[in-house]
Amino acid sequence: MNIIGIAFAMAGAVFAALAAHMQHRAVHTTIRDADDGPTLRLRSFSRLLCQPGWLLGLLVMIVGGTLHAVALGLAPVIVVQPVGVLAVGATALFAARAGGPKLTGRGWLAIGAIAAGVVGFVGIAANNTTPTEVSGSAGLQAGKLVAAGVVGMSLLAMMTRGRARGLAFATAAATAYGLVSVLTRAVLQQAQHGGPLSTLIVSAIAIMLALLLGAWLVQQAYASAPPHTVMACITVVDPIVAVAIGVGLLGEANSISGWVAVSGLLCALLAIGGVLALARFTDHHGENAQPHSVPDSTKRPAPELVRAA
């Protein structure tokens, strides 16, 4: 079951990357037309809901989320969640094909490090972790910790500007998504084993709220940072939160020996290093990239000058 769950998680990661690329372009087009600066305001969000590209990205995101949810029903959180790191490499590939920074040897090396680290970590986790039940008390405690993290990072985002603002919003969103993965596994377990209906309803409501809040925070992050940077942040923080909950609250790694834990940590560090290297590469090479989505009206010659010529 772990192998099938990993396959679903990989497909979900690709869909998530494609959704990030599509929605980032739509967000930047909307805030530029509305002249809102680096903030996506409510009036702009209403316009965003009419953007075909953003709506298609939402549909792609839903498909990816569904695949990820199926994966969580088949394998432990600590196995499924790190697979999402592959999305950052896929995002860079989509951006390159759309006219963004082209991948050179260093970029491909970073993607290779991400893939190798994820494969190693997931392989170790799949063979050494124990699936556990997500109890109501564990879910509640995880919710409290995640809520504190989301509030703290959102406040930090509102006090900063530029790329730091986007990273703070992305971290807040990733923290919320980490809880979604744990609660999704809890709902699937309760549905399969006939758990209390009240617990099932509360978990489902919490998932919807966390998804909506995370989606809003991600759109705010897109307004201040490039898609690959946002995706890099999410794909690093989200698994860390989910794995921390799986290890600390759910006990999924209680049977792992010391050397296995060290090996898994080294693989995780390799993947994280690849993510950070790819983000730096795309940021550096994207500085000289020309915008290709919507032409900037400020670059057009003034009508008076045209007539004078």
N, C-alpha and C positions, 0 to 999 in steps of 0.2 A: 504493500500500500504506500510505503514511503516513496518508492520510485514514481508511481503514478502521481502522487501529490507534488513531487518536485517538478514533474513535467507540466502540470497545470500551473504551478507557481512561475515557471519560466515563461510560459505563454502570457500569463497575466503581467509580467514585468515588461514584455515587449509592447503590449497594449497600453500600459501606463506611460511608457516613454513616448509613444505616438500621441497620446492624449495631451501630455505636457507640451510637446512641440506645437500642436495645433492651438491649444488654449493660450499659450504665451503670445503667439502672434496676434490672436484676436484681442487679448487684453491690451497690448501696446497700441494697436490700431484704435481701439475705443478711447483710451485715455488721451491719446494724441489729438483725436478729433474733438474731444470735450475740453481739452486744455486743463486737465485736472492735476498735472504734475505727476509725482510718483505715487499717488494715492488713488485707489479705485473707489470712487464715491457711489452712493446709492443710485444717483441719477445715471451715472455711467454704467452701473451694473444692470440697470433696466435695459439700456441699449445693448449691453453685452448679450442679454438673453435673446436678442433678435439677430445676433450674428450667426450665420450658418456654420462658419468654421468653428466657433465656440461650441455650438450645439452638437456638431458632429464629434468634436473632441469629448464632450460630455458623454455621448453614447459610447465612444471607444473606451472611456474611463469606466463606465458601468460594466462593459464586457470584461475588461481587465479585472475589475473588482470581483465580479462573479467567479471568474477563473481562480482568483486568489482565495476566495471563500471556499470553493470546492477543495482546493489544496489543503486548507486548514482543517477540513473535515476528514482528510485522509492521513495527515501526518502531524507530528507535534509542532508547536509554535517555533521552537528553537531550530527546527529543520526547515520549515517553510519560509519564515520571515527573511533570513539572510539572502534568499534567492532574489529578492527584489532589488538587491544591489546591482544586478545586471542591467537594470533599467537605465542607469546613468550612461553606460556604454552605448546602449541603443539610442538614447537621446542625442548623443554626440554624432552618431551615424546619420540619424534623421536630419540633424541640423546641417551636416556637411552636404548631404544630397540636396538640401533646399537652398544652397548658396552661402551657407555659413562657413566658419573656419574649416579648411580641409585637414584631414588627419595625415600627419607625417609619421615617421618611424617612432617618435616618442609617444605620439597619441595612441598608435596601435600597441606599443609596449605597455602603456597604462591600461588599455582595455584587456590585454592579455593577463596582466597582474590581477585585475578585478576578477576575470573569469577563473583563473587558477586559484585565487584565494577563496572564492565562493564555492567552487567545486570541492576543494579540500575541506573547508569548514562543514559544508553540508554533508559530505561523505562521512566525516567523523561523527557528526551529530546524529545522522541517520542510523549508524551502527552502534551508538553508545548511549542514546537517550531513551527514557521510558515515558510513554504517553500517560498523562495523568488527567484526572477530572478537574475542571475549573469550578471550584466551589463558590457559593455566593459570597462568603466572607472574603475570599481571595480576590474576587472580582470587585467588591466594594473597596477594599484597600487599594487595589491597583487604580481604581477610578479616582480616589482621593489624591494619590500621588501624581497622577497624570494631570488632574485639574490644576494642581499647584504649579506644575511645570508649564502648562499652557498659559496660565495667567501671567506668570513671571516673564516668560519670553515675549508675550504680547505687549506687556508694559515696556519691556526693553526696546522692542521694535518702535513703539510710538515715541521713544525718546532719542532715536537715532535717525540717520539719513543715509541715502545712497544704498550701496550694496549691503552694508551692515544691517540696514533696515530689512532688506529682502531676506537675508540669512536668518535674522531673528524670527521673522514671520514663518519662514520655512521650517525652522526648528520647532516652533509652536505647533505647526500643522503635523509634522512628523511625530511629535509626542502624542498627539490625539490619534493618529493613525496606528501607532503602536498599541494603544488600548483597544482600538477597533478589532485588530487581529485576535487579541485574547478573548474579547467578548463574543466575536463570531464563532470561535471554537467552542465557547461555553454554550451558545445557542444551539449549535449543531449537536453537541453532546446531549443537551436536554431534550431536543426533539427526537433523537434516536433512542434514548433510554427512558423517555417519559418522565421528565422532571416536573417540578411544580409549575403550574401555569403562570402564577404571579412572577416567579423568578424569570421565566422565559420572556414575559411581556416587558419587565423592567430592563432586561438585558437588550432586547430589541430596540426599545426607546433610546437607551443610552448609545447604542450603535448609530442610530439615525442622527442623534444630536452631535455626536463626535464627528460623523462624516460631514454633516453640514458645516460645522465649525471649521473642520480641517479644510474643506473646499474653499470657504471664504478666505481663510488665512493663506492658502496657496495662491489665490488670485491676487491678494495683496503683495505676496512675495514676487510674483511675476511682474508686478508694476515697478519694482525697484531692482531686480536682478535678472540676469539671463536665464533661460530655461535649464541649461546644463548645470549652472551653479545651484539653482533651486533644487533640481533633481538630485544633484550630488549630496546636498545637505539632507534631503529627505531620505535618501537611500542609505545614508550612514546612520542618522539618528533613529529612524523608524525601527530597524532591526535591533539596535542597541536597547531601545526601550522594551521591545517585545521579548528579546532574549533575557533581559534583566528580570522581567516579570516571570518568564518561564522558569528561570533558574532560582530566583529568590522567593517567589510566592507559590509557584506551582510544583517545584521540586522535580522538574523534568531532567535535571542533570545530576541527580543524587548518586547515580551508579557510575559516573565517569571517574576514572583514576587520574592521578596527578599528571602523568606524562601525556595522557590523551587530552586533558584540559589545556596543557601548554601547547600541544600541537594545534589544537583548535584556535587558541589565541593567536598563534603565529600566522595561521591562515587568515584569520579575521584582520590582523594588522596589515597583511599583504593586500587584501581587498580594499581596505580603507586607504592605504597608501596609494593604490592605483586610482581610486576615486578622486583623491585630493590632487594627484598629479594630472589627471585628465582635466579637472576643473581649472587648474592653473594653465594648462596648455591651451584650452579653448578660450580662456579669458585673454591670454597674451596674444594669441593669433586672431582673436575676434576684434581687437582694438582697431585694426586697419580694415576690417570688413565693411563693405558698403551696405547700407540698408537696401533690402530687396522686396519688402512686402508692400509698402504703400509709399509713394513719392511724397517728399516733404514740400509743401507749398511755399515754405519760406525760401526755398532755393530758386524759385521761379523769378525771372526779372520783372520789375515793376511795370505796370501797363504804360506809365508815362515815358519810361525809358525806351520801351518798345516802339511807341509812336514816334519818339524823338529820333530814333535810329532810322 
